Protein backbone atom coordinates (compact mmCIF):
# COMPACT_ATOMS: atom_id res chain seq x y z
CA UNK A 1 0.00 0.00 0.00
CA UNK A 2 1.31 3.43 -0.92
CA UNK A 3 1.94 6.16 1.61
CA UNK A 4 0.71 9.62 0.69
CA UNK A 5 1.25 13.01 2.26
CA UNK A 6 0.64 16.69 1.77
CA UNK A 7 1.34 20.09 3.20
CA UNK A 8 -1.12 21.94 5.45
CA UNK A 9 -2.81 23.85 2.61
CA UNK A 10 -2.89 20.81 0.30
CA UNK A 11 -1.08 22.51 -2.57
CA UNK A 12 1.77 19.96 -2.52
CA UNK A 13 1.36 16.21 -2.27
CA UNK A 14 3.62 13.18 -2.52
CA UNK A 15 3.46 9.40 -2.81
CA UNK A 16 5.78 6.71 -1.46
CA UNK A 17 5.70 3.29 -3.12
CA UNK A 18 7.51 1.54 -0.30
CA UNK A 19 7.99 1.75 3.42
CA UNK A 20 9.32 4.26 5.88
CA UNK A 21 12.20 3.24 8.16
CA UNK A 22 14.20 4.47 11.11
CA UNK A 23 11.64 6.91 12.52
CA UNK A 24 13.19 9.32 14.97
CA UNK A 25 12.55 12.42 16.94
CA UNK A 26 15.37 14.95 16.88
CA UNK A 27 15.57 17.45 19.74
CA UNK A 28 18.38 19.70 18.44
CA UNK A 29 17.91 23.46 18.24
CA UNK A 30 17.94 23.37 14.42
CA UNK A 31 15.08 20.86 14.23
CA UNK A 32 13.09 22.89 16.74
CA UNK A 33 13.26 25.80 14.31
CA UNK A 34 12.75 23.81 11.09
CA UNK A 35 9.75 21.95 12.51
CA UNK A 36 8.45 24.82 14.71
CA UNK A 37 8.14 22.57 17.74
CA UNK A 38 10.03 20.91 20.57
CA UNK A 39 11.41 18.23 18.18
CA UNK A 40 11.04 16.69 14.77
CA UNK A 41 9.19 13.51 13.85
CA UNK A 42 10.89 12.17 10.76
CA UNK A 43 11.41 8.83 8.98
CA UNK A 44 13.75 7.79 6.21
CA UNK A 45 12.61 6.72 2.75
CA UNK A 46 14.42 5.27 -0.25
CA UNK A 47 14.68 8.10 -2.82
CA UNK A 48 13.55 5.89 -5.72
CA UNK A 49 10.32 5.07 -3.84
CA UNK A 50 9.36 8.75 -3.41
CA UNK A 51 7.59 10.97 -5.98
CA UNK A 52 5.86 14.34 -5.98
CA UNK A 53 2.22 14.08 -7.10
CA UNK A 54 1.30 17.77 -7.21
CA UNK A 55 2.67 21.20 -6.41
CA UNK A 56 6.38 20.48 -6.92
CA UNK A 57 6.76 24.00 -8.32
CA UNK A 58 5.64 25.36 -4.91
CA UNK A 59 8.56 23.79 -3.02
CA UNK A 60 11.21 25.95 -1.44
CA UNK A 61 14.55 24.34 -0.61
CA UNK A 62 16.82 25.35 2.24
CA UNK A 63 20.25 23.72 2.52
CA UNK A 64 21.96 24.84 5.75
CA UNK A 65 25.02 22.68 5.05
CA UNK A 66 26.55 20.83 2.13
CA UNK A 67 24.46 17.88 0.92
CA UNK A 68 21.76 18.32 3.61
CA UNK A 69 18.55 20.30 3.33
CA UNK A 70 14.80 20.57 3.75
CA UNK A 71 11.89 21.34 1.46
CA UNK A 72 8.91 23.47 2.49
CA UNK A 73 5.63 24.58 0.95
CA UNK A 74 6.06 28.23 0.04
CA UNK A 75 2.32 28.80 0.46
CA UNK A 76 1.69 27.43 3.99
CA UNK A 77 5.23 26.80 5.27
CA UNK A 78 4.87 23.08 6.05
CA UNK A 79 8.17 21.20 6.21
CA UNK A 80 7.60 18.17 3.99
CA UNK A 81 10.89 16.36 3.57
CA UNK A 82 14.60 16.25 4.12
CA UNK A 83 17.21 16.08 1.37
CA UNK A 84 20.53 14.33 1.14
CA UNK A 85 22.70 15.07 -1.89
CA UNK A 86 19.68 16.54 -3.69
CA UNK A 87 17.41 13.52 -3.21
CA UNK A 88 14.46 13.15 -0.86
CA UNK A 89 15.93 11.33 2.12
CA UNK A 90 13.00 11.26 4.52
CA UNK A 91 9.62 12.73 5.27
CA UNK A 92 8.05 14.49 8.20
CA UNK A 93 5.60 12.14 9.88
CA UNK A 94 3.12 14.93 10.58
CA UNK A 95 2.46 15.47 6.86
CA UNK A 96 1.56 11.83 6.13
CA UNK A 97 -2.09 11.29 5.23
CA UNK A 98 -2.44 7.78 6.63
CA UNK A 99 -2.22 6.52 10.17
CA UNK A 100 1.25 5.09 9.68
CA UNK A 101 2.28 1.69 10.94
CA UNK A 102 5.59 3.01 12.29
CA UNK A 103 6.88 3.93 15.73
CA UNK A 104 9.74 6.15 16.80
CA UNK A 105 12.91 4.09 17.15
CA UNK A 106 15.01 6.76 18.86
CA UNK A 107 15.25 10.24 20.32
CA UNK A 108 18.40 11.97 19.09
CA UNK A 109 20.30 15.06 20.23
CA UNK A 110 18.54 15.00 23.59
CA UNK A 111 21.60 16.76 25.02
CA UNK A 112 20.50 19.83 23.04
CA UNK A 113 16.78 19.72 23.91
CA UNK A 114 15.03 22.86 25.09
CA UNK A 115 15.11 23.45 28.84
CA UNK A 116 11.31 23.54 28.86
CA UNK A 117 10.91 20.16 27.14
CA UNK A 118 10.16 17.02 29.15
CA UNK A 119 11.11 13.84 27.31
CA UNK A 120 8.61 10.99 27.38
CA UNK A 121 9.45 7.91 29.38
CA UNK A 122 8.39 5.65 26.53
CA UNK A 123 11.24 3.13 26.48
CA UNK A 124 12.56 4.51 23.19
CA UNK A 125 16.39 4.81 23.20
CA UNK A 126 17.74 8.31 23.79
CA UNK A 127 21.06 9.56 22.43
CA UNK A 128 22.81 12.68 23.72
CA UNK A 129 23.94 13.38 20.15
CA UNK A 130 23.13 11.58 16.90
CA UNK A 131 22.55 7.86 16.83
CA UNK A 132 25.13 5.34 15.65
CA UNK A 133 25.35 5.56 11.85
CA UNK A 134 25.02 2.63 9.52
CA UNK A 135 25.36 4.66 6.31
CA UNK A 136 26.55 8.24 5.66
CA UNK A 137 22.99 9.33 4.89
CA UNK A 138 21.73 8.06 8.27
CA UNK A 139 21.79 11.59 9.65
Buried (B, 14 or more C-beta within 10 A) or exposed (E): EEBBBBBBEEBBBBBBEEBBEBBBBBBBEBBBEBBEBBBBBBBBBBBEBBEBEEBEEBBEEEEEEEBBBBBBBBBBEBBBBBBBEEBBBBBBBBBBEEEBEBEBBBBBBBEBBEEEEEBEEEEBEBBEEBBEEEEEBBB
